[in-house]
Amino acid sequence: MATISAAMVKELRERTGAGMMDCKKALVETDGDIDKAVEVLREKGLGKAAKKADRVAAQGLVATKVAESGDKAAIIEVNAETDFVAKNEDFVEFVQKLNELVLEGSFESVDEFEASKFDGDTTVKEELTEKIATIGENMNIRRFESLGAAGCVYASYVHGNGKIAVLVEMKTDAAASEVMELGKDVAMQVASMNPAYNIREDVDADYIAREKEIILKQALNENEQAAKPKPEEIVTKIAEGRLNKQLKEVCLQEQAFVKDSSMTVAEYINSKAKEIGKDVKVTKTVRYEVGEGIEVKEEDFAEEVAKQMS
C-alpha cells in the first residue's frame, strides 16, 4: 500500500475542494493514485469537476493578427516575469511584430521561428536576447499558431489588455467584412466562457463515457441517501439529463449566447447568416490565456526573508 503523505492530501484538496479526511480516505481507497482519487470524490459528490489547479503567476501578452483580406490569421503568447514589463510599450510592440512574422511565415516550432529572420540580418532569437538585456527581465516565446484554410475567413478578439486572445475560423462564401461582427461576437463568447469543444460531435467518446459513469455513480449515491429513493430507471434519466447539461456547457455552439441568453451560439450564428444571405459555419476557435497551464512555485515570503537574514 502506498504511503499517503500530507502533500498528496493537500494537492487533492486543491484540485477538488473536498475535506481533508475525505481526501485522505479517497487516496487510501485508490492506493495513492491522485487522478483516481479525484474521480472517487466526484462519484461521492464530494469534489468539483477534475481540473488542475490554475494558480498561474506567469505574465506576458497574447496577441492576434488577421490579414487585411481576412483569409489568414495568427495568434501568439510571449511571457515575461512581471505584469509591469507586459505593459511596457517596447515589449508590446515587440510582441505585435513577432505575430506579424508568424502571420507572414510558416513555422513548425518555436525553435524554427526563433531561428528565422526578425529584421535584416538579425534573427528572432537574437532580437529576443537583446530585449531581455534592454528591459532587464527574462522573456520567452511560448507558443503561436497560424490559420489559413481554403474557403475560410477569420476574426479575432483580445480581452483584458492582452490577457486573453481568440481567433475564430468561419467557412463561408461571404466577404470577410460581412462576417467580422459575427466572428468578433463568437470570439468574445469563447474568451468569456472558454468552451472545450466547438460542437458536440467534436467531444471525445472516452470523455463522454467517463463523465457518464461518474455522473451516474454520483446520482446513485445521492439516491441511496435520499429519504425516498427513486426507481433506478428514473435515476438513470436524471444522470442523462445532467450529462446533457454538462455537454451544453462545454460545447461552444450549444452554450447560451452571452449577448442574448434567449438563444444559443448556434442560433445566433444562423440568424446572422440569414441576415447576410450566405451560409456561415464556425469551424474552429483558438483561445490563448496568458500563463495558462504554467505551474509556478509558490513562495513563502516569511521563509524567504528569514533565509536572506540568516
C-alpha positions as CSV (number, residue, x, y, z in Angstrom):
1,M,0.0,0.0,0.0
2,A,1.3,3.4,-0.9
3,T,2.2,5.9,1.8
4,I,-0.3,8.8,1.9
5,S,1.6,12.0,2.5
6,A,0.3,15.3,3.7
7,A,1.5,16.8,0.4
8,M,-0.7,14.3,-1.5
9,V,-3.7,15.2,0.6
10,K,-3.0,18.9,0.1
11,E,-2.8,18.5,-3.7
12,L,-6.1,16.6,-3.8
13,R,-7.8,19.2,-1.7
14,E,-6.6,22.0,-4.0
15,R,-7.9,20.1,-7.0
16,T,-11.3,19.1,-5.7
17,G,-12.2,21.4,-2.7
18,A,-13.1,18.3,-0.7
19,G,-12.4,18.0,3.1
20,M,-9.1,16.7,4.4
21,M,-10.4,13.4,5.8
22,D,-12.4,12.7,2.6
23,C,-9.3,13.3,0.6
24,K,-7.2,11.0,2.8
25,K,-9.9,8.2,2.5
26,A,-10.0,8.6,-1.2
27,L,-6.2,8.3,-1.5
28,V,-6.2,5.2,0.7
29,E,-9.0,3.7,-1.4
30,T,-7.1,4.4,-4.7
31,D,-3.7,3.4,-3.2
32,G,-2.3,6.9,-3.6
33,D,-3.5,7.5,-7.2
34,I,-4.5,11.2,-7.2
35,D,-6.3,11.1,-10.5
36,K,-8.4,8.1,-9.5
37,A,-9.0,9.8,-6.1
38,V,-10.4,12.8,-7.9
39,E,-12.9,10.5,-9.7
40,V,-13.8,8.7,-6.4
41,L,-14.6,12.1,-4.7
42,R,-16.7,13.2,-7.7
43,E,-18.6,10.0,-7.7
44,K,-19.4,10.6,-4.0
45,G,-20.4,14.1,-4.7
46,L,-17.6,15.4,-2.6
47,G,-15.4,17.1,-5.1
48,K,-15.8,19.5,-8.0
49,A,-15.0,18.5,-11.6
50,A,-11.4,17.5,-12.1
51,K,-9.1,20.2,-13.2
52,K,-5.6,21.2,-12.5
53,A,-5.0,24.0,-10.0
54,D,-4.9,27.1,-12.2
55,R,-3.0,29.3,-9.8
56,V,-0.9,30.9,-12.6
57,A,1.7,33.6,-11.9
58,A,3.3,33.8,-15.4
59,Q,3.0,37.2,-17.0
60,G,3.2,38.5,-20.6
61,L,1.0,39.1,-23.5
62,V,-1.2,37.3,-26.1
63,A,-1.9,38.9,-29.4
64,T,-3.8,38.3,-32.6
65,K,-3.3,39.4,-36.2
66,V,-5.8,39.0,-39.1
67,A,-4.7,39.7,-42.7
68,E,-6.5,42.6,-44.4
69,S,-8.0,40.1,-46.8
70,G,-9.4,38.2,-43.8
71,D,-8.2,34.8,-45.2
72,K,-5.5,34.1,-42.7
73,A,-4.7,34.9,-39.0
74,A,-2.1,34.4,-36.3
75,I,-2.0,34.2,-32.5
76,I,1.0,34.3,-30.2
77,E,1.9,34.2,-26.5
78,V,5.1,35.8,-25.2
79,N,5.9,35.5,-21.5
80,A,7.7,37.9,-19.2
81,E,8.4,37.7,-15.5
82,T,6.2,40.6,-14.3
83,D,3.0,42.4,-15.4
84,F,4.9,45.6,-15.3
85,V,7.0,44.5,-18.3
86,A,3.9,43.2,-20.0
87,K,2.6,46.8,-20.1
88,N,5.9,48.2,-21.4
89,E,5.4,49.8,-24.8
90,D,8.6,48.4,-26.2
91,F,7.5,44.9,-25.2
92,V,4.0,45.3,-26.6
93,E,5.4,46.5,-30.0
94,F,7.9,43.5,-30.0
95,V,5.0,41.0,-29.4
96,Q,3.0,42.6,-32.2
97,K,6.0,42.5,-34.6
98,L,6.6,38.8,-33.7
99,N,2.9,38.0,-34.5
100,E,3.2,39.7,-37.9
101,L,6.1,37.4,-38.7
102,V,4.0,34.4,-37.7
103,L,1.3,35.6,-40.0
104,E,3.6,36.1,-42.9
105,G,5.6,32.9,-42.4
106,S,5.2,29.2,-42.0
107,F,6.8,27.7,-38.9
108,E,6.5,24.3,-37.3
109,S,8.0,25.1,-33.9
110,V,9.2,27.8,-31.6
111,D,12.9,26.8,-32.3
112,E,12.3,27.2,-36.1
113,F,10.6,30.5,-35.6
114,E,13.4,31.8,-33.3
115,A,16.0,30.9,-36.0
116,S,14.1,32.9,-38.7
117,K,14.9,36.5,-39.6
118,F,13.5,39.2,-37.5
119,D,14.8,42.3,-39.3
120,G,17.7,42.4,-41.7
121,D,20.4,40.0,-40.5
122,T,19.1,39.7,-37.0
123,T,17.2,36.5,-36.0
124,V,14.2,36.4,-33.8
125,K,16.3,34.7,-31.1
126,E,18.9,37.5,-31.2
127,E,16.3,40.2,-31.0
128,L,14.7,38.4,-28.1
129,T,18.1,38.3,-26.3
130,E,18.5,42.0,-27.0
131,K,15.1,42.8,-25.5
132,I,16.0,40.7,-22.4
133,A,19.2,42.7,-21.9
134,T,17.5,46.1,-22.6
135,I,14.3,45.6,-20.5
136,G,16.1,43.6,-17.8
137,E,13.7,40.7,-17.4
138,N,13.6,37.2,-18.7
139,M,11.2,36.6,-21.6
140,N,10.3,33.7,-23.8
141,I,8.1,33.0,-26.9
142,R,5.9,30.3,-25.5
143,R,3.6,29.3,-28.4
144,F,1.9,30.5,-31.6
145,E,-0.4,29.3,-34.3
146,S,-1.3,30.5,-37.8
147,L,-4.6,29.7,-39.6
148,G,-5.4,29.9,-43.3
149,A,-7.7,27.2,-44.5
150,A,-9.2,27.4,-48.0
151,G,-12.6,29.0,-48.2
152,C,-12.4,30.4,-44.7
153,V,-12.2,33.9,-43.2
154,Y,-11.0,34.9,-39.7
155,A,-12.0,37.2,-36.9
156,S,-10.3,37.9,-33.6
157,Y,-10.8,39.4,-30.2
158,V,-8.3,40.4,-27.4
159,H,-9.5,40.8,-23.9
160,G,-8.0,42.4,-20.8
161,N,-5.1,44.3,-22.3
162,G,-3.7,41.2,-23.9
163,K,-4.5,38.6,-21.2
164,I,-6.9,36.5,-23.4
165,A,-6.9,36.3,-27.2
166,V,-9.1,34.4,-29.5
167,L,-9.2,33.5,-33.2
168,V,-12.4,32.3,-34.9
169,E,-12.4,30.4,-38.2
170,M,-15.5,30.7,-40.4
171,K,-16.2,28.7,-43.6
172,T,-18.3,30.9,-45.8
173,D,-18.6,32.5,-49.3
174,A,-19.3,35.8,-47.7
175,A,-16.7,38.6,-47.8
176,A,-14.6,39.0,-44.6
177,S,-16.2,42.4,-44.0
178,E,-19.7,40.8,-43.9
179,V,-18.9,38.4,-41.1
180,M,-16.5,40.4,-39.0
181,E,-19.2,41.4,-36.4
182,L,-20.4,37.7,-36.2
183,G,-16.8,36.5,-35.8
184,K,-15.9,39.0,-33.1
185,D,-19.1,38.1,-31.2
186,V,-18.2,34.4,-31.3
187,A,-14.6,35.3,-30.3
188,M,-15.9,37.2,-27.3
189,Q,-18.1,34.2,-26.3
190,V,-15.0,32.0,-26.4
191,A,-13.0,34.5,-24.4
192,S,-15.7,34.7,-21.7
193,M,-16.9,31.1,-21.5
194,N,-13.8,29.1,-22.6
195,P,-15.6,26.1,-24.2
196,A,-13.6,22.9,-24.6
197,Y,-15.2,22.0,-27.9
198,N,-16.9,23.6,-30.9
199,I,-19.8,21.2,-31.4
200,R,-20.9,18.0,-29.6
201,E,-19.6,15.8,-32.5
202,D,-16.1,17.1,-31.5
203,V,-16.3,15.7,-28.0
204,D,-14.0,12.7,-27.3
205,A,-16.0,9.5,-26.9
206,D,-13.8,8.4,-23.9
207,Y,-14.6,11.7,-22.2
208,I,-18.3,11.2,-22.6
209,A,-18.1,7.6,-21.4
210,R,-16.0,8.6,-18.3
211,E,-18.3,11.5,-17.4
212,K,-21.4,9.4,-17.9
213,E,-20.1,6.8,-15.5
214,I,-19.1,9.4,-12.9
215,I,-22.4,11.3,-13.1
216,L,-24.4,8.0,-12.9
217,K,-22.5,6.8,-9.8
218,Q,-22.9,10.2,-8.2
219,A,-26.7,10.2,-8.8
220,L,-27.0,6.6,-7.5
221,N,-25.1,7.5,-4.3
222,E,-27.4,10.5,-3.8
223,N,-30.4,8.3,-4.3
224,E,-29.3,5.8,-1.8
225,Q,-29.0,8.6,0.8
226,A,-32.4,10.1,-0.1
227,A,-35.4,9.8,2.3
228,K,-37.5,8.5,-0.5
229,P,-35.3,6.7,-3.1
230,K,-36.4,6.9,-6.7
231,P,-36.5,3.9,-9.1
232,E,-33.2,3.2,-10.8
233,E,-34.6,4.0,-14.3
234,I,-35.6,7.5,-13.0
235,V,-32.1,8.0,-11.5
236,T,-30.6,7.0,-14.9
237,K,-32.7,9.6,-16.7
238,I,-31.6,12.2,-14.1
239,A,-28.0,11.3,-14.8
240,E,-28.5,11.5,-18.5
241,G,-30.0,15.0,-18.0
242,R,-27.0,16.1,-16.0
243,L,-24.6,14.8,-18.7
244,N,-26.5,16.6,-21.4
245,K,-26.4,19.9,-19.4
246,Q,-22.7,19.4,-18.9
247,L,-22.1,18.9,-22.6
248,K,-24.1,22.0,-23.4
249,E,-21.7,23.9,-21.1
250,V,-18.5,22.6,-22.7
251,C,-19.6,22.9,-26.4
252,L,-19.4,26.4,-27.8
253,Q,-22.4,26.3,-30.2
254,E,-24.7,24.8,-27.5
255,Q,-23.9,27.5,-24.9
256,A,-26.3,30.3,-24.2
257,F,-25.1,33.3,-26.2
258,V,-23.6,35.8,-23.7
259,K,-25.1,38.9,-25.5
260,D,-28.6,37.3,-25.6
261,S,-29.2,34.3,-23.4
262,S,-32.5,33.6,-25.1
263,M,-30.6,31.9,-27.9
264,T,-27.7,29.5,-28.2
265,V,-24.5,30.5,-30.0
266,A,-25.5,28.2,-33.0
267,E,-28.9,30.0,-33.2
268,Y,-27.1,33.4,-33.2
269,I,-24.7,32.2,-36.0
270,N,-27.6,31.0,-38.1
271,S,-29.6,34.3,-37.5
272,K,-26.6,36.4,-38.7
273,A,-26.0,34.1,-41.7
274,K,-29.7,34.6,-42.6
275,E,-29.2,38.4,-42.4
276,I,-26.1,38.2,-44.6
277,G,-27.9,35.9,-47.0
278,K,-25.0,33.4,-47.1
279,D,-24.1,30.2,-45.3
280,V,-21.6,30.7,-42.4
281,K,-20.2,27.9,-40.3
282,V,-17.8,28.4,-37.4
283,T,-15.3,25.5,-37.9
284,K,-12.6,26.3,-35.4
285,T,-11.6,28.5,-32.5
286,V,-8.2,29.1,-30.8
287,R,-8.0,30.6,-27.4
288,Y,-4.8,31.7,-25.6
289,E,-4.7,32.9,-22.0
290,V,-1.5,34.3,-20.6
291,G,0.2,31.8,-18.4
292,E,-2.5,29.1,-18.6
293,G,-1.0,25.7,-17.6
294,I,2.2,27.1,-16.3
295,E,2.8,26.0,-12.7
296,V,4.8,28.5,-10.7
297,K,6.4,27.6,-7.4
298,E,4.5,29.2,-4.5
299,E,7.0,31.3,-2.5
300,D,6.8,31.6,1.3
301,F,7.6,35.3,1.8
302,A,8.4,34.9,5.5
303,E,10.7,32.0,4.8
304,E,12.4,33.9,2.0
305,V,13.1,36.9,4.3
306,A,14.4,34.6,7.0
307,K,16.8,32.9,4.6
308,Q,18.2,36.3,3.5
309,M,18.7,37.4,7.1
310,S,20.5,34.2,8.2
